[in-house]
Amino acid sequence: MLDIKFIRENKDLITEAARKKRIKFSVDKLIEADEERRKILASVEAKRTVQNDFNNKVVSETNATLKLQLIDGMRQVKEELQNEEENLKKVMKEWQSLMLQVPNIPDVSVPEGDSDADNKEIKKWGNITEFAFKPKNHIEIMKSLDMVDFDRGTKVAGFRGYFLKNDGALLSLAIWNYAVEFFTKKGFAFYIVPSLVRRENLMGTGFIPQGEDDLYKTQDGDYLAGTAEVGLMGLHDNEILDKKDFPKKYLGFSPCFRREAGSHSKDVKGLIRVHEFYKLEQVILCEANHEESVRLHEELNRNTEEFIESLGIPYHTVINCGADLGLGQVKKYDIELWVPLENTYREIASASYFHDFQTRRLNIRYKDGDGKTKFAHSLNCTAIPTPRVLVSLVENYQQADGSVAIPEVLRPYMGGRDFIKKM
């Protein structure tokens, strides 16, 4: 959410932000609603003042006749005030709805584009894997090594269901343990984060209203989050933080859930696009300074790049075009891993910064050196998701004999073994 004063003073910037993000939004409609809101609010406040004056006069008036006249006058003002307050509620509802649709302004470095196909590669690491034998895809490999069961997964969990088992489960556990060690050494406080969250947390982080169709909702009106970012950002809602503690760095682990709305026919096989998965997420809160946000954004993204490099998996990094930014994102990078059997790169992580878009919604503030209260800035970046990372890992590390080499950094977490082989 942006400040209404900023929006009123920068209508052209907001209009351009909506255009660049390919979001349908009329800033004029919001300004009209805001004018109506301000007009009715001023009227309500004026009538409240009149009502208070009547009340004071009634209390002090000793003449019974005059007191009754004052009471009649006060009753009329009360009725008018009640009508105005009802009007204000209706206008406020529309105004708040429009305010939640205002897009954040993309950084000038964000390229133009209509879809993720227009994202721009800015870095490539590692050599494309070449095989001296006919390679298999991750489904064939993992089935052969008894690492996964899709048939029983579908029987139990429905469409996109799966069981990770044996070395498939152990390899995921190894990645989690290694990732926790890797990122906490970089100064992140580790949290296991709730997946069941209140609507306010999703509203605050910007996943609602834009992405509500992709969320699972409970019968009690709560939601299952698709990232630990939601719970971590909720840690400090309605709090005033101490600037000396900035930047506050969190590493969150949680089960994650996504309906994959609108993608029913995409990636229906394997572990690329599943409804239930696990993810480690980096989240940072810092002072309200653009340069600091930019610096930390680069740091977060580099953390994940270093993690991928330590696994030895080829990747490239892209800067997302305007149409591939969310409502609140100022700038975003995607890291995509090489998937040999698809002959392409697949997204594994995203790094974004938001300025005060999320913290204004969640009311996360701090006191600056001059004692002025400000909204903090927020950033996040995927550390690593499972099981998606297994797709690239097993395909890139497959061997001619059907086994899978275990990346060296994961071997201590896999009983010291070098390979996953048939039992």
N, C-alpha and C positions, 0 to 999 in steps of 0.2 A: 504494500500500500504506500502511496506517495502522499505528501502533505498537500492539502487542498489549496493552501496559499501558493505553493510552488506550482500546482497545476494551473491555477487561475492566471499566474504570471507567465507561464510557459506553455500556452496552448499549442503553439506550433511544434514544440519539442515532443509533446505527447502524441500529437497527430502523426508526426514522423516516426515515433517509436512504434505505434500501431501498424503503420504501413510497412516498416522494415521487418517487424515480426509476423506480418501477414495476419494480424488480429483485427476483427471487425469491432471497432469501438468509436463512438462519437463523443468527442470531448465537449462539443457544443451542448449535447443533451445533458451531460453532467453539469456543466456551468448553469444551464437553465434550472436544473433541479436544485443546485446550490443556491441560486438566487431566491428561489421559492422558499427553501429551507431557512435562509437568513431573514427573509421578510417575515415569515410566520414566527420564527424564533424571537425576533424583535418585538412582535405584537404580543406574544405570550409573556415575555419579560415585562413589557409595559403594563399588561393587565395584572400580572402578579404584584407589581408595585402598587397599582391602584387598590387591589384587594387588601394588601397589607395596610395601606393608609386607612381604608374603611374599617378594618379590624381594630386598628389603634384608636380611631375615633369612637367606635362603639364601646370599647373598654373604658374610655375616659369620659364619655357623655353621661351626664346625670339626669338630663331631661328625658322622661320616658317616651314622649311623642317623637322627639328628635332621634332618640335611639332606635325606635321602630322604623323611622324613615331611612336611617343609615343601614339597618339590617336589610331592608328591601333593596336598597341600592347595591349592597354587597352581594345579595343573592343573584341579582341580574348580572353583575360582573363575574360571579362564579360560574354561571351558566355559559356566558360568552367565553370564559377561560377554558372551560371543559371542551367546548366545541373546537377552539383553537388548538388545544392539546391533542385532540383526536386527529385534526388535520396535520399537525406536526408529526404524529406517529406515522401516518401514511407517507408523507413526503420524506421523512427520515429513512423509511424502509427502502424507497426507491433510490434515494441518495446513497445509502450504504451499499446497496446492490451494485450501483454504478461505480462506486469507489473501489470495490473489490475487483472490478474488471479493468482498471487502469493499468496499462503495461508499464513496467520499468523501462528506463531509457537505455538502449544498448550502447556499449562502448563504441567509439569511433572506429576501432580496429575490427569490429565485427563485419564480415563480408555480407554482401547482398546474396539473396538466394531464396528459392521457393520451397526447398525441401532439403533433407539431409544429403541428397545427392550433390548439393552445391557446397557442402563443407569443404574446406581447403586444407590439404595436407601441409603441415609445417615441420614434420620430423619423421624420419624413418630409422628404425634400429633393427639390427640383426639381418642375417642373410636368409632369404626364402629357403625353406627346407627342401632339399632334393633327395630323392630315394633311388636306390639301385635295385628296387623291387617294386611290385605293384602295391601301393599303399591302400589301407582300408580307412573307412570313416570311423568316427568315435563310437557309433552304435555297434558296428561289427566288432571292433576291438574290445569294447567293454563287455559285450555279450560273450565273446569268446573266452575272456578272462574271468567270467562270472563276477563282474563288478557292478552290474545293474540288471534290474528286471522291470522292463516296461509293461509287459503283459499283465503281471500281477499289480503293478502300480496303477494301471488303468482300471483294473477290476476293483481296487480299493478306493482310489481317489478320483476316478473318472478321467475325462479328457486331459491330457498332458500329465497324468500321474506317473510316478516312477518310484522304485526302490533303489537306493544305493546300498550295496552290500559288500561284504568282504573287503578287498583292497580298494574298491570304489569308495566305501565309507571311510576306510582308514586314510586314504589319500586326501579326502576332504578335511578330515580331522587334522592331518598333518599340515595342510595349508592354513587352517585357522590358527593352529598353535604357532607356526612360523610367523604368520602375519602379525599376531599379537606381540610377539617378541620384537619383530622388525619395527613396527610403528611406535610401540611404547618407548623404544630406545630413542626415538625422535622427539620425545617429550609429550606424548599424548596420554591422557588419563583414560584408562580402559573401563568401559561400562558395558554390562549386558542390559539391553534396552527393551522396554515393553513394545510389543507389536500391536497390542490392543490399545487404541488411543481414542481420545475424545475428538469430536468434530472440530473443536476450537483449535487443536494442535495442527490439524490438516489445513484449516482455514488460515492459520497463522503462517504456515510454511508455504502457502500458495498452491497446494495440491487441490484445494477446493476454492472456487467452483469449477475451474478449468478441467481438472482431471478426475472428477468424481466418478465418471463412468467406469474407470479402471480400478476402483476400490471395492473391496468386499465390506459389506455392512452387516452388523449383527442385529438381532431382533430388538436390542435395547438402544439402538441408535448410535452405537460406537462403531469404530472401523478397524480393519486390519491394515496396518501400514505397509507400504512397499519399500521402505528404507528406514534405517535407524536414525536418519536425520530428523525425522518427525519427533521422536521421543527425546532426542538430545536437545533440540531447539526448545522443547517444552520444559526442559529443566529449569530455565530461568525466566519463564513468562511472568510478567508483572513484578519483576525484581529490578532493583537498582544495584549495579555491580560496582566493584572498586576498580578504578582504572589501573591501579598498580598490578592487578592480577592479569591484565591483558598482555599478549593474546591468550585466551582460554582455549586449550586444545583438547578435544575429546576424540576417542576412538570407540565407536559403538558397534556391538555385535547383536544381531537379532534375526529371528526367522522373518521372512518377508513374503508378502502376498500381492499378486496382481492378477486381475481378471483377464488381462490382455484383450480388452474390449477393442473390437474393430480389426483384430488380427487372427480371427478364427482359422483362416486358411494358410497362415504364414508359419513356417517352421514347426509343423505339426509333429515331426519326428525328432527324437533325440532330446538333448538337454539345453538347446539354445534358448527356447522360450517356454518356460514352465510357470505354473501358477504359484507354486510354493518353492522358496529357495532360501538361502542364507547369505548374509552380507556383512562385511565389516566396512564401516563408513567413518571418514574423517570429517569433523565439524570444528570450525573455529569461530570464536567471537572476538572482535578487536575494536579498537577505537574508531570513531567516525572520520576516517582519513582515506581518501581515494588511493593515494600512493601506497599506504599500508595494505589496503585490500588487494591491490595489484601485486604487490610483493608476495603476500601470503598465498594468493591464487597460484602464482608460479611455483611456490614451494610445495603446496599441496599436490599439484599435478606431478611435479618432479618426484615426490615421495612414491607415488604409484608407479611411475615409470621405472624408478630404481628397483622397486619390488619385482616388477615384471622382468627386468633385465637380470635380476638375481636368479629367476627361474629359467632364464635362457630361452624365452619364447619371443620370436620376432613380432614386432608391433610397429604401428605408426600412430602419430598423434595428429588430430585435425582440430582446427578452430571452427566452431559451429557458425553457420550463417544465421541471419536474422530469423528466418522462418523456423529454424530448429532450436530456437531459444524458448524457454518457458516464460510465462507471464512476468515472473520476478527477476529473471536472470539478466545481469548486465553483460556477462561474457561467459562462454563455456568452451572447454576443451573436451574432446572425446579421445580416449585411448582405445585402439582397436587391435586385437590380436590376430595373427595370421592363422587361418584355418585351411590347411593344405588341400583337403578333399573338396572344398568349395572354391578354392583358388581365389580367395578374397580375405579381407580383414573384417573382423566382427567386433562390435563395441563390447568392451569389458568394464570401462570406468568412465565417469564424467566428473569434471572439476568445474565448479561454478562459484561466482561471487554475486552478491545481491545488494551491496550497500545497506541501507536501512529498510529495505522493502519488507523483509520478514520480521525484523525486530520492532518495527513500528506497529505491525499487526499484533505481535505478541507482547508489546510493551516492555521490551528489554532495554534498560537504560543504564547509564553510568554518569558519574559527575566528573566533569573535566577539571583541569587545573584551576580554572577561574571560578569553579563552583557551579557552573551552568550544567544542567541536566541535558544529556544528549542521548539519542538512540544509537546503540552499538551497530557495527557492521557485522554481517555473517557471511560465511563461506562454507562450502562442503566439497568433498571429493570421495568417490568410491575408493576404498582400500583394495578390496577384492571380493567378488561374488562367487559363491559355489551354488550349483554345480557347473555353471557356464564355463568357468576357467578350465574345467576338465576336458572340454571339447578340444581346445587348442593344445592342451598339455599332452593328452594321449596321442593325438594325431601327429604332432611334431616329434614326439619321443618314441614312436612305434619302431620296432625292429623287424628285421626280415623273418625271424623265427616266430613272430606273433606276440612277443613280449613287449613291454613298455619300460624304457629306462626311466628311473626315478631321478628328477633333478637333484643335483648334489646337495643343495641347501635343504631339501626335504628328507634326505636319507636318515638323519638323526631321529626324525619323528616317525620313521617307517622301520624301526628296528634295525637300522644300519644296512638295510638291503639296497642293492643297486638296481634291481629289476623287479617288475611285477610279471610273474609267469603263471602259466596254467598250473592249477593245483594237482 
